[in-house]
Amino acid sequence: MRPVRCTAGLALSFGLALAAIGCGGGEGTPPEAGATARDAEGAPPPGVSAQPPAGAARIEIDRVSEQALEAKIVASGSVEARRLTEVAAEVPGRVEAVLVEVGDRVEAGAPLFRIDAGPYRMALAEARAGLALSRAERANAREEAERLRLLLDRKAASEQRYEQLRTRAAVAHAQVAQMEARVARAEHDLERAEVRAPYAGSVVERRAHEGALAGTSPILVLQETGALEAILNVPEATPVGVRPGHPVRLFAEGLADPIETRVARVSERVDPGTRTYEVRCEVADPSGTIKAGSYVRAEIIAVREVARPVVARAAVVTRDGRTFVLRIEDGVVREVAVRVGIVGDDRVEVLSGLAPGDVVVSGEAARRLPEGTRVRVGEGSATLAVAPAEAAS
């Protein structure tokens, strides 16, 4: 329903007209506040003629409808790499060579630095020699046990001696398994003396140089390539909660156009200090302008899942800490307190106080018209029940 602007007659002698009408003035008693807007569109209230007086001031009205509004939630945060790894040596030793520098891009599996492998080569050689010795002892023990078994079959050897040789063969077999594990461990340590990239990324920090003793402290910091995400701090007090899949527009320095993305993950915890919760979304920037640590501002478009009553923004008045509208009930203007939710460009979501179909005063008249004023509701607008000229006289 298209609203109609007030005519010049309202602005010219508005004050006089309202003074003459008064709050609930005129002939007859105003109908009760429970009357519906549909009644106002039918017969005029008592004491008011079916046709408005000539020259009566026209005022804007709006009918409450149902709609699922979009909330534009503003948040800020920073861009971070999805994976940031502090790479340390897997085995202790002296750093022999660092093969990359800060800013270098590496592929998954590329060598990053080497630990002096000399001690690990010697440990492997020693383990392999021990394995060979254990295998020889196992073979000897098996042969002796087998020879004694043949003698035992001919009653030429004792049962006790045979059991001793069987036990010795079992111990030799276990020692072989032990030495095989030791060799595998030595081979693993030698292989880990050269540290490789766990994924494709770029080197963002170097913390040690050749000659340093490698322990648990990181040598390099590796950041995953091309996998950036924005970490946004969303205020707890928003009209609509942010959900995965909601559209997001990211604004960053150096980019003329915003980056279009969607919410990927939402934290279930509100920070008690900032009263915000964390929202993450992917950042796709082929230009490479955005880097980890960059500041971003975001607009999250959160859509109400169910339709709720909405009214023209120009019909909602906030004054002295109160939010209200002027609802027309049986041709009489009544002030109704409302609680609003999403505020759009031209429509406002009403959480309580109004129902679909209610007719309210809109525009400038919503801020100036006193409660109790009688009006005549027409198509797309309403008129004062008394013409300004009559009110003045």
GILINLIN-V601396 format. One line per field, one symbol per residue. psi: psi as a letter, one per 30 degrees, with the letter a starting at -180 (. if undefined). A space follows every 10 residues. Layout:
# GILINLIN-V601396
psi: ???
This chain:
# GILINLIN-V601396
psi: jkkklklfee eeheeeeeee eljgalklkk llffllfeef fckllkfkle kllkgkkklk lkkkakkjlk kjkkllalkl kekjkjjlkf klakjekkfl lkfkkllkfk kelkkjfeef eeeeeeeeee eeeeeeeeee eeeeeeeeee eefggglkee eeeeeeeeee eeeeeeeeee eeeeeeeeee effjklkflk akkfkkfllk flkkbfkkel kkkkkgilkk jkjkkeikfk kklkfkkkkk klkfkeklkk alkekkkgkk jfefhllkkk lkjjiffgek lkfkkkkkjk jkkkflklkl lkeffkkkkh gkklljkjjh gkkkkkklkl ckjaeflkkj flfllkfkkl klaeffffkl kfkkljkajf llkkfkkeee ee.
